[in-house]
């Protein structure tokens, strides 16, 4: 999940450098959502690991 967030962030950077602001904005939003999902799943995984 984190890998895909980084990939979309790199796509957003490349699109921003090339002037594609719409694609850059969309890729940034996707990267942000994937990163938040990764953080939530990582926290849940750590909490469940401590209880077992």
N, C-alpha and C positions, 0 to 999 in steps of 0.2 A: 504494500500500500504506500509506504513511504517512497519507494522507488518511482511509482507512477506520479506522485506529487512532485518529485524532483524533475522528472521528465517534462511534465506540463509546465513547470516553472522555467525550465530552459527553453521550451518552445515559446513561452511568453516573452522571454528576454530577446530571443532571436527575432520574433515578430515585431517587437517594439523597436529594435534597432533598424529593421527594414521598413518601418513606417506603417505596419498593419495594426493600427490601434484597436480595431474591433476584435481581431483574432487574439491579440495580446491580452485584452481585457477578459475575454472568455476563458483563455487558458489560465490566467491568473485566478479567476474564480474557481475553476475546476481544481487547480492545485491547492487552493485554500481549503476547499471542502474535503479533498482527500487527506490533507494534513490534519484537519480537525478529527476526521473519522479515525485516522491512525492514532492520534493522541488518546481518544476515548477508548479504543480497543486496547491500547497498550496499558492504560490505567486499569481497566477492567481485568486484563490478564494478570497484571501484577497483584491486584487485590485478591483475585481468585487463587493465585499461586501461594499466597501467604496463609490462606485459610486451610488449605489442604495439607 
